[in-house]
Amino acid sequence: LWACTTCGACMEECPVLIDHIPAITDMRRHLVLSEGKPPKQANESLEATMQEGNPWGYPKSDRLKWAVDAGLELPTLAEKKEVDVLYWVGCAGAYDPRNQNIAQSVVKILKAARVDFAVLGKEESCSGDSARRLGEEYLFETLVQGNITTLGKYKFNTVITACPHCFHTLSNEYPDFGGNYNVVHHSEFIQQLLDEGRLNPEKTLAKKVTYHDACYLGRHNDIYDAPRNVLDSVITEKSNYIELEQSKSSSFCCGAGGGNMWHEDNRGEMVNNVRMQQIIDSGAEQVVTACSFCMIMLDDAAKGMGKSDDMAVQDIAEIIAERL
């Protein structure tokens, strides 16, 4: 049960339409809520989320430290009250060093396109994705109600986020609790800005590049074209793009979904290493993704396999921001 990454590949292929993921999540709920038996490492992240509002366990007061350290002046909803776009940074964007650079890139893009936006800052808390996937439904619903109360204080038209897990939870699961928002993944939002001519990145990506489909962006939400279109806007020649053999609805998981970001399963090969080897074997010199967890897992795989000098791992926001 705990090895499942909820990637959705089984449900994609199942000829008799079995809903494996909901069944697995229900069984996890029983183990966590009735028997008190989550994996030890996962339990530590759940405790941290309960105490500090993020699975890393960093102080709530440090939610905007990534922006302060980078010298970015960010508008908050507490100050503006009403904006067109709320940028939901997410726990990874706020606390993970690798994803902080992605958050900075998103801000650069929003400012370059003159988007009227703000962040929640210290008022933002975990969306609850990992808590629900790990079976901690009580914590999940507590986080949902808290975030909905916070969001209810302000006015905005669109919520954008660079994390497919936040995107999936906010757009597909919050409505069950009365939280109805227009949630857009940053890949689709960036494509929209490009289509409207509000961004004009230089077409300078000359490396052999490929795109890794995140499970919660692709199979779970059917978003395949937007990140590829964004990437295509900066590639010098179409022949430089390599489509992986396992891509789109047949993509191979990075290994972090379903709460597996927060606990280790050491049986068999590491999923992220298997995926990285597929990327290397494709002949690509660079892999681009559009997911906070995929970024961490693929970056770790490249380093662990001694390939970090040969294989660059970047988010589509970084690709665009570098060329503005």
N, C-alpha and C positions, 0 to 999 in steps of 0.2 A: 504493500500500500504506500509506503513512504518513498519508494523509488520512483513513483509516477511523477512526471513533470507537468502533467495536464496539458501536454503540447497539442493534443487533439488528433494526432496522426492515426490512432486506432479508430476513432470515430469517422475520420475522413475515408478510411479504406473499408470499414465494416459493411459487408453486403446485406446485413439484416438490421442495420440502423440501431445497434445497441448503444445506449448512452453510458459509456464507460465512466467518463469523468464525474458526472453527478453521483453515480453509485460509489465511486472511490472517495469522493469528498464526504459523502454521508457516513461512510465507514470510519473515516478519519475523525469526524465530529463525535462519533460514539467513543472512540479511543481517547480523545482529548477531553470532552465534556463529561462523559459518564465514568470513564476509568482513569482519567488523569495520566495518560501515557503518551504524550507527544515525544518525539526524539529529543534527547537532552539539549543538543545545540539549538534546535528549533525552539524549544521552550525558553531558552535564554533570549532569543530575538523577540518572542511574544511578550516576555516580561519587560524587555526594553521598550517595546512599542506601547505597552500599557503605561509605563512610567513616564516616558519622554516623547511619545508620539512618533517614534521612528525606530525601525528594527536594528539600527546601529547603536542606539542607546546614547547618542550625543544630546547635549542639552537643547531644549526647545529654543532657548535664547540665542543659539548659534545658527538658526535657520537661514539667516542672511549673511553669515560670515564669509561665504564664498564670494559674494558681491562686494562686500567691504574690502576684503583682501585684494580684490582685483581693481579697486578704485572705481567701481560702478555705482552710480547714483540711481537707485531704483525707486520708482513711485510705488507706494503701497495703497491698497484699497482703504485702509484705515484713514489715510490722508485724503484720497480723491473721492471716495464714496461711490462714484459712478464712472465706468470706463466702457470702451467698446470691447476690449479683450482682457480676460483674466489669464495670466500665464501661471499655470499650475506647475511649479518647479519640481515637486516630488521629492521624496526622501533621498533618492540617489543623486539627483541634481544638487541638492542642498549639502549632502554630507560625504559622498564618495568623491575622492580627489579626481578620478578620471572623468566622472560625469559632471563635475563642476565646470570643466572646460566646455562641455556641451551646453550647459546652462548659460555660460557667458556668451557662447556663440549665438544662442537663440536670442538673447537680449540685443546683441549687435545687429542681428537681422531685423528685429522688431523696430529698433531705432532707425536703422537705415531706410526702412520702408515707411517711417513716420506713422507707425501704428499707435493708436491711443490705448495703452495697456498699463496694467499694474499687477503686482504680486500680492499675495496674502502675507508674506514674510513670516513673522513669529506666530501669526494666527493659523498658518497652515499646519495640518497634521497628516499622518499617513492615511492614504485612501482606504486601507484595509485589505488590499488584494492578498498579500501573503497570509494574513490572519485567516481569511476565509478559506484559502486553498489548503491551509494547514489544519483546518477543522475547528478553529477557535471562533465559532460563530458569535459568541457573546461579545468578544473583543471587536470583531468586525462591525457588529451592529452599533456598538458604543462609539466607534470611530465615525461611522456613517452619520449617526445622529448629531455628533459634535460638529462635523464638517458642514452638514446641511444647516445647522443653526448659525454657524459663522457666515456661510455664503448668503443666507437669508437677510443679512444686515446690509448687503450692498447690491448695486445694480450693474449688470454687465450683459453683453449680448452673446459672447462666445467664450468658452474655456478652451485653451490650447495646452497641450502637454507633450513632452518628448518621450514619455514612458508609455508603451502600449499597455502595461498592466494597470496604470492609473487610468488611461484612456478607456480600457475595457470596463473597469469597475465603475467609473464615474458615468459613462454613457449607457451601460447595459444593466447595471445592478442598483445604482442609486435611485432610479425611478420607482423601484419597488418600495422605497421608503419615503417617497414624496419629493425626491431631489431630481427635478427635470431640468436639464441643462443642454445647451447646444455645445457638445464636446467635439473638438477637432484635433486629430493627431498632427504634430508639427510637420510631418511630411506633406500632408494635404494642404496645410496652411501655407507652407513655403511655396508649394506648387502654385497655389492661388496668387500669391504675391508675384511670382515670376510671370504668370499668365497675364496679370494686370499691368505688367511693366514697372512695378514698384521696386523691383530688384534687378540689377544688371551685373551679374557676376562675370568675371573673365573666364573665357573658355580655355583653361590652361591645364586640365587634368590629362596628362599624356601617358601615365602608367597603365599597364594592363590591370584592370579593376573589375571586381565582382561585387555583387550585393547579396547579403545574407538575409533571408526572410525570417523575421521574428514570428514565433508561433501565435502570440496574442495580437499581432498586427495582421498577419496573413490568415491562417486557418480560422482563427476565432472571429476576425472582423472583416475579412475579405478585402484588405487593402494591399494591393500588389503593385499597381501602376504608379501611384504618386511618388514613392521614393525613387523608383527607376527613372521617372520623368525629371525629377530634381537632379539626379546624378547625370542624366543625359545632357542637361543644360550646361555642364562645364567640361564634358569630355571632348577632347580635340578631334578624335576620329571614332566613329561607331565601332570600328574593328577592335578598339581597345577594350570594349566591354565584353566580359565573359560571363555567360549564364551558367550557374552551377547545375550539375546533373540533378541534384536534389534541391529543387527550388519551388517557389510559389506554394501551391497546396501540397506538394510533396517535399517541402523543405525539411531539413534535419535540425532538430532542437539543439540549442546551446547547452541545455542541461540545468538551467536555473529556475524554470517555471515551477508552479505548484508548491512554492515554498522551499524548493531544493536549493535556493540561493543561501539558505540559512542553516543547512546541515549537510554533512558529508555521507555519501553512500559509496564505500570503497570497493564494492563488488564489481568485477569486470573493468573494462576500459572506461576512462573518464570521458563523458559525453562531449565536453568542449574540445578535448584533444582529438577525438574522432572527427568532429566537424572541421577543426582547423586543418587536419591532414587532408580532408576533402578539398578545402580551399587551396591549399598548397599544390595538390595534385592537379588542380584545374589550370595551373599556369599563371594564375593571377599574382600580381605584385602588391596588391592592396585590396583589403576587404572593407566595404562600407555597410553599416547597419543603421537601424533607426529605433534601437531599443536600449534602455539603460542596463538591463541585466545582460543582454547579448554582448554589449560593449565590455562589461567586466569579465565575462566568461571567455570571450575570444581574445581579449588582451592578455588575460592570465595564461591562456593556452599558448599564445605566441611566445610569451616570456618563458613559460615552463618547458617548452620544446626547443628553446634556444633560437627562435625564429623572429624575435622582435626587431632585429636589424633588417630582416629581409621582407617582413610582412607588416605593413602599416595597417592599423585598425582605426577607423574613424567613423563618426556619425555624419549623416547627411548635413546637419546644421554646421558642423565644423568645416566640411567641404565648401559650403556656400560662403560662410563668414570669412574664410581665408581669402576669398576671391572678390570681395566687395571693395 
